[in-house]
Amino acid sequence: MHPSSRENMRRFVEKYVREGTKLLDVGSREIEGQFESSYRSLFDGMNIKYMGCDMVPGENVNIVLEKPYVWKEIKPNSFDYVISGQMLEHVGFPWLTFLEIHRVLRPGGICCIIAPSAGYMHNYPLDCYRYYPDGMVALAHTAHLKVLDVYTNWSYEKFPYLDPIWKDTVLIAQKEEKKLKNFKASVKRALYHIASCKSLKSVQRISSNIEQDDDPLMQEHTVVPMDDDGNMLSSAQQRALFRHLTEGKKLNDLELFFGEREHRPIHKCLNYFGIYDEFFSRYKGKPVVMLEIGVSQGGSLQMWKDYFGPQSLIVGVDIDPKCKNLEEPGIEIFIGDQADRKFWQEFKQTVSSVDILLDDGGHTASQQYITFQEMFPHLTSEGLYLCEDLHTSYWSGFNGGYLRQGTFVEHCKGLIDSMNAWHSESDSLQPDYFTHSIQGVHFYDGIVVIEKGNRTKPPDILRI
């Protein structure tokens, strides 16, 4: 599940969901190896009876549905809220899904449905539709639901957290406390099933993820492994989009690799490449050891190997065991949880030192903090520590929030105090390990670079 979907749902929860209620998540199954692939954690600490339903049993599924459009396992008028994200585009008869949502909602109950308005084909097992606000409104009206809000994440100005590939559309609608409308919805649901028996059967998949047209932004030459919400473009799609966005710009070696070379998919923000090159160029052609947390499909590991050269060792860490299959000469991959201190202790016994560490892992506050605690001391004396995608420090779904203590952004602000602790007159701020071992902390949009280096107390400043 991409972060923008979680943020859209978080905003719904914050505005509409109240304590002491029942909530149904439709299409709730968590995917093995994916971090936070459901909305469940958004309700941590809330007095909410959360129930998940899906067609397939698994993690986070309380109710397994026998039929996609007749939820006989769920009683009518039984939930205060129904939510669903990244499910509706895979449904062949979405109007029937909406009628079932209406049925299980209590009068006055509210639903929040999130689905993409854009993006490439990602069969799971089908990929049927993309949704604009008008389409969501039509589906809501079909089920006699009152529309409270509907919008699409079109622009960064209004939705700074948007996913540029999927551009989610969000519908918030309510079951009215009008007996006649609710009766009409019940009749309509029954008549649909009588008139179309096919609606009670599963739709057979007739397409694949391979596009046959000539559009380079949509073409895929092979079926690319991706997560179930399609969070990753294929290499061909990435290169075409990158060339379009950087047209006329002088590219550094990392950008040239990303945009011109064959490689596995890489998921990076555009502004990161210049920052990488600024700090990494001094290591080119040297026997550098670089560790990246978050392997995904392995494309960035290939990029680092190409950039630093044959003397380098590129090390990846990921929680997904399948990533081990992405090893190749000069690239080693370890499987483990970055929030597990025991894993890091064992890792450090195997990898004696690291020159560059890039944390692009799970992005939660605890994962980032534990990794820094365990691994910053393990860097070489003039090593680099980078943590990217810091926007999650501001998102509650990742245990973040503005000025929230414990986020990695707030932790790095504290490192600035540690660097200057020589000058403190307060007993609360005295020189510590970081005072002696950090040369600089560089903040950029979404990423921080921490330069390690041995420091001693500077002489008194002489004013001339």
C-alpha positions in Angstrom: 0.0 0.0 0.0 1.5 3.3 -1.0 1.9 6.0 1.7 -0.5 8.5 0.1 -3.4 6.0 0.5 -2.6 5.7 4.2 -2.5 9.4 4.5 -5.8 9.9 2.8 -7.3 7.3 5.1 -5.7 8.8 8.2 -7.4 12.1 7.4 -10.7 10.4 7.1 -10.2 8.6 10.5 -9.2 11.9 12.1 -12.3 13.8 10.9 -15.0 11.1 11.0 -14.2 8.1 13.1 -15.4 8.1 16.7 -14.6 5.9 19.7 -16.8 3.1 20.7 -17.8 2.1 17.2 -17.5 -0.9 14.8 -15.5 -0.6 11.5 -15.2 -3.0 8.6 -12.2 -2.9 6.3 -13.1 -4.5 2.9 -10.1 -6.1 1.2 -8.1 -6.1 4.4 -5.6 -8.9 3.9 -2.0 -8.0 4.8 0.6 -9.1 2.2 3.5 -11.1 3.6 6.7 -9.1 3.4 5.0 -5.7 3.0 5.3 -3.3 5.8 1.9 -1.7 6.8 0.0 -3.2 3.9 -3.3 -2.5 5.7 -5.0 0.3 7.6 -5.2 -1.5 10.9 -2.4 0.5 12.6 -4.2 3.7 12.0 -6.6 2.6 14.8 -4.0 1.7 17.3 -4.9 3.2 20.7 -8.5 3.9 19.6 -11.6 2.2 21.2 -12.7 0.8 17.8 -13.8 -2.8 17.0 -11.9 -3.3 13.8 -12.9 -6.2 11.5 -11.3 -7.1 8.2 -12.9 -9.1 5.4 -11.4 -10.5 2.2 -12.0 -13.2 -0.4 -8.8 -14.9 0.7 -7.9 -15.9 4.3 -4.7 -14.5 5.8 -3.3 -11.9 8.2 -5.7 -9.2 9.2 -8.8 -11.1 7.8 -11.5 -11.8 10.3 -14.2 -12.7 7.8 -13.6 -14.7 4.7 -16.3 -14.0 2.0 -17.5 -16.9 0.0 -18.9 -14.7 -2.8 -17.7 -11.2 -3.9 -21.0 -9.5 -4.2 -23.2 -11.3 -1.6 -21.7 -10.9 1.9 -23.9 -13.4 3.7 -21.3 -13.7 6.4 -22.1 -10.1 7.5 -25.4 -9.1 9.0 -27.2 -6.0 7.7 -26.8 -2.7 9.6 -23.9 -4.0 11.6 -21.1 -1.5 11.1 -20.7 2.2 11.8 -17.9 2.6 9.2 -16.8 0.7 6.1 -13.4 1.5 4.6 -11.6 0.1 1.6 -8.4 1.1 -0.2 -6.7 -0.1 -3.4 -9.4 -2.7 -3.8 -12.2 -1.2 -6.0 -10.1 -1.1 -9.2 -9.9 -4.9 -9.0 -13.7 -5.4 -8.7 -15.6 -6.3 -11.9 -19.0 -5.1 -10.7 -18.3 -2.2 -8.3 -22.0 -1.1 -8.2 -22.8 -4.4 -6.5 -20.0 -3.9 -4.0 -21.4 -0.5 -3.2 -24.9 -2.0 -2.6 -23.3 -4.5 -0.1 -21.5 -1.6 1.6 -24.9 0.1 1.9 -26.4 -3.1 3.3 -23.9 -3.6 6.1 -23.7 0.0 7.2 -26.0 1.2 10.0 -28.3 4.1 9.2 -26.1 7.1 9.5 -23.0 5.0 9.0 -20.1 6.4 6.8 -17.8 4.7 4.2 -14.5 5.8 2.8 -13.4 4.3 -0.5 -10.0 4.9 -2.0 -9.0 3.9 -5.5 -6.5 5.1 -8.1 -7.4 7.5 -10.9 -4.2 6.6 -12.8 -1.4 4.1 -13.0 -0.5 1.1 -15.0 -2.1 -2.4 -15.1 -1.6 -4.4 -12.0 -3.7 -7.6 -12.0 -4.7 -8.9 -8.6 -6.1 -11.0 -10.1 -8.0 -8.5 -12.2 -7.4 -4.8 -13.0 -10.7 -3.3 -14.2 -11.1 0.4 -13.6 -9.6 3.8 -12.7 -11.8 6.3 -10.9 -12.5 10.0 -11.1 -14.8 11.9 -8.7 -17.8 11.7 -11.1 -17.5 7.9 -11.3 -17.4 7.6 -7.5 -20.5 9.9 -7.2 -22.3 7.7 -9.7 -21.6 4.5 -7.7 -22.6 6.2 -4.5 -25.9 7.3 -6.0 -26.5 3.8 -7.4 -26.4 2.5 -3.8 -28.4 5.4 -2.4 -25.5 6.7 -0.4 -25.2 10.4 0.3 -21.9 11.9 -0.8 -20.1 13.8 1.9 -16.9 14.4 0.1 -15.1 13.3 -3.1 -11.7 14.4 -4.5 -8.7 13.2 -6.4 -5.0 13.9 -5.4 -4.3 15.9 -8.5 -1.6 18.4 -7.4 1.3 18.6 -4.9 0.1 22.1 -3.9 -3.1 20.8 -2.4 -2.0 17.2 -1.6 1.8 17.3 -0.9 1.7 13.6 0.0 0.2 12.5 -3.3 1.6 9.4 -5.2 2.4 10.7 -8.7 1.7 7.3 -10.3 -1.7 6.5 -8.8 -3.2 9.9 -7.9 -5.8 8.4 -5.5 -9.5 9.3 -5.7 -11.3 9.4 -2.4 -15.0 9.0 -1.7 -16.7 9.6 1.6 -20.4 8.8 1.7 -23.1 8.1 4.2 -26.1 5.8 4.5 -29.0 8.0 5.2 -31.5 7.4 8.0 -34.4 7.3 5.5 -36.3 4.1 5.4 -37.6 4.5 1.9 -34.2 5.1 0.3 -32.8 2.1 2.2 -35.7 -0.1 1.1 -35.0 1.0 -2.5 -31.4 0.0 -2.2 -32.4 -3.5 -0.9 -34.8 -4.0 -3.8 -32.2 -2.8 -6.3 -29.6 -5.2 -4.9 -32.0 -8.2 -5.3 -33.0 -7.2 -8.8 -29.4 -6.8 -10.0 -28.6 -10.4 -8.9 -31.8 -11.8 -10.5 -31.2 -10.0 -13.8 -27.5 -10.9 -14.0 -26.5 -14.2 -12.7 -22.9 -13.6 -13.9 -22.6 -11.1 -11.1 -22.5 -13.9 -8.7 -19.6 -15.6 -10.4 -15.9 -14.6 -10.5 -14.7 -12.7 -13.6 -12.1 -14.6 -15.7 -8.8 -12.7 -16.3 -8.3 -12.0 -20.0 -5.4 -9.5 -19.8 -1.9 -9.4 -18.4 0.5 -6.8 -17.1 2.2 -6.7 -20.5 1.2 -3.7 -22.6 1.3 -4.1 -26.4 1.2 -0.5 -27.4 4.1 1.7 -28.2 3.8 4.2 -25.4 7.1 4.1 -23.6 5.5 5.3 -20.4 3.2 2.3 -20.3 5.2 -0.4 -22.1 6.6 -3.3 -20.2 8.8 -5.8 -22.0 8.4 -8.4 -19.2 6.1 -9.0 -16.3 7.9 -7.2 -13.5 7.6 -8.4 -9.9 5.8 -5.8 -7.9 3.8 -5.5 -4.7 0.1 -6.1 -4.8 -0.8 -2.4 -5.0 1.7 -1.8 -7.9 3.9 0.6 -6.0 6.8 0.2 -8.5 7.1 1.1 -12.2 9.1 -1.2 -14.5 12.5 -0.1 -15.5 11.3 0.8 -19.0 8.5 2.9 -17.6 10.9 4.6 -15.1 13.5 5.5 -17.7 10.9 7.0 -20.0 9.3 9.0 -17.3 12.7 10.1 -15.9 13.9 11.3 -19.4 10.7 13.3 -19.7 11.1 15.0 -16.3 14.8 15.8 -16.7 14.8 16.9 -20.4 17.4 19.6 -21.0 19.2 19.0 -17.6 22.8 18.0 -17.3 22.8 14.7 -15.6 25.3 13.2 -13.2 26.5 9.6 -13.4 23.7 8.3 -11.1 21.1 10.1 -13.1 22.6 8.7 -16.4 22.5 5.2 -15.0 18.9 5.6 -13.9 17.7 7.2 -17.1 19.8 5.4 -19.8 21.0 2.0 -18.5 19.2 -1.3 -18.2 18.5 -2.1 -14.5 16.0 -3.4 -12.1 13.3 -0.9 -10.9 14.5 1.8 -8.6 12.2 3.9 -6.4 13.9 7.2 -5.5 12.8 10.9 -5.4 14.3 13.0 -8.2 15.9 15.5 -5.8 18.0 12.7 -4.1 20.3 12.1 -7.1 22.1 15.4 -6.8 22.6 14.9 -3.1 23.9 11.4 -3.5 26.5 12.6 -6.1 27.6 15.6 -3.9 28.5 13.3 -1.0 29.3 10.0 -2.7 31.7 11.2 -5.5 34.7 11.2 -3.2 34.3 7.4 -2.9 34.2 6.6 -6.6 36.8 4.0 -7.7 37.7 3.1 -4.1 37.1 0.0 -2.0 34.1 1.5 -0.4 31.5 -0.6 1.6 28.0 0.8 1.2 24.9 -0.5 3.0 21.4 0.2 1.8 18.4 -0.8 4.0 15.4 -1.6 1.8 16.3 -3.8 -1.2 12.9 -3.9 -2.9 13.7 -5.1 -6.4 17.4 -4.5 -6.2 17.8 -1.8 -8.8 19.5 0.8 -6.5 22.1 -1.8 -5.5 23.0 -2.2 -9.1 23.2 1.6 -9.4 25.6 1.9 -6.5 27.8 -0.9 -7.8 28.0 0.8 -11.2 28.7 4.2 -9.6 31.4 3.2 -7.1 33.2 0.7 -9.4 34.5 -2.9 -9.2 36.4 -2.4 -5.9 33.3 -1.6 -4.0 31.1 -3.9 -1.9 27.4 -3.1 -1.9 25.4 -4.6 0.9 21.6 -4.7 1.1 19.3 -5.5 4.1 15.6 -6.3 3.7 13.0 -8.2 5.7 11.7 -10.0 2.6 13.5 -13.4 2.2 12.9 -13.3 -1.6 15.4 -10.4 -1.8 18.2 -12.8 -1.2 17.7 -14.0 -4.8 18.9 -10.6 -6.1 22.5 -11.1 -5.1 25.2 -10.9 -7.8 28.9 -10.4 -7.9 29.8 -7.4 -5.7 26.3 -7.3 -4.1 25.5 -9.1 -0.8 22.1 -9.2 0.8 21.2 -9.9 4.4 17.6 -10.8 5.5 16.5 -9.3 8.7 14.3 -6.7 10.5 16.0 -3.3 10.9 14.1 -2.8 14.2 15.7 -6.0 15.6 18.9 -5.1 17.6 19.9 -8.8 17.7 19.9 -8.8 13.9 22.3 -5.8 13.8 24.6 -7.3 16.4 24.9 -10.4 14.2 25.3 -8.3 11.1 28.2 -6.3 12.6 30.0 -9.5 13.3 29.9 -10.4 9.6 30.4 -7.0 8.0 33.3 -5.4 9.9 32.8 -1.8 8.9 30.6 0.4 6.6 31.6 3.6 4.9 28.1 4.7 3.7 24.8 3.7 5.2 21.5 4.7 3.4 18.3 3.9 5.3 15.5 3.5 2.8 13.7 0.8 4.8 10.4 0.7 6.6 10.4 4.5 7.4 8.8 4.3 10.8 10.3 6.3 13.7 11.3 3.2 15.7 12.9 1.5 12.7 14.9 4.6 11.8 16.0 5.3 15.4 17.1 1.7 16.3 19.0 1.5 13.0 20.8 4.7 13.8 21.6 3.7 17.3 23.1 0.4 16.2 24.8 1.3 13.0 26.1 4.9 13.3 28.9 3.8 15.7 29.8 1.0 13.2 30.5 3.5 10.4 34.2 4.2 9.6 35.7 7.3 11.1 34.7 9.6 8.2 31.6 7.7 7.1 28.3 8.9 5.9 24.8 8.1 7.3 21.8 9.0 5.2 18.1 8.5 6.0 15.6 9.3 3.3 11.9 9.7 2.8 11.7 11.8 6.0 8.2 13.0 5.1 7.1 9.9 7.1 8.2 11.8 10.2 5.2 13.9 9.7 2.6 11.2 9.0 0.8 9.5 11.9 0.6 6.2 9.9 4.4 5.9 10.4 4.3 7.1 14.1 5.1 10.6 13.0 3.6 14.1 13.4 4.7 17.7 13.5 7.1 18.2 16.5 6.3 14.7 17.7 9.0 13.4 19.9 10.7 10.2 18.7 10.6 10.9 15.0 13.9 10.8 13.1 13.5 14.4 12.1 13.3 15.4 15.8 16.1 13.1 16.7 18.3 14.8 14.0 17.4 18.2 15.4 18.8 17.0 18.7 22.1 16.0 17.0 22.6 19.7 16.1 22.5 20.4 19.9 25.0 17.6 20.5 27.4 19.0 17.9 27.3 22.4 19.7 27.3 21.0 23.3 30.8 22.5 23.9 29.2 25.9 24.2 26.3 25.0 26.5 25.9 26.6 29.9 23.1 24.1 30.8 23.6 20.9 32.7 21.0 19.4 30.4 23.2 19.7 27.4 26.8 18.5 27.8 29.2 16.9 25.3 28.4 13.3 24.5 29.4 10.6 21.9 27.8 12.6 19.1 29.6 15.8 20.0 32.9 14.0 19.4 31.9 12.0 16.3 29.6 14.2 14.1 31.2 16.7 11.6 27.9 17.9 10.1 24.2 17.4 9.7 22.7 18.4 6.3 18.9 18.6 5.9 17.3 18.5 2.5 13.7 17.9 1.4 13.0 14.3 2.4 16.5 13.3 3.3 19.2 14.0 5.9 23.0 13.4 5.6 25.1 13.0 8.7 28.8 13.2 8.3 30.9 11.3 10.8 34.3 12.5 11.9 36.5 12.7 15.0 36.2 16.1 16.7 37.9 17.7 19.7 36.8 20.8 21.5 37.5 23.9 19.4 39.6 26.7 20.7 38.0 29.8 22.0 36.9 32.1 19.2 39.2 35.0 18.7 37.5 38.2 17.7 39.6 40.7 15.7 
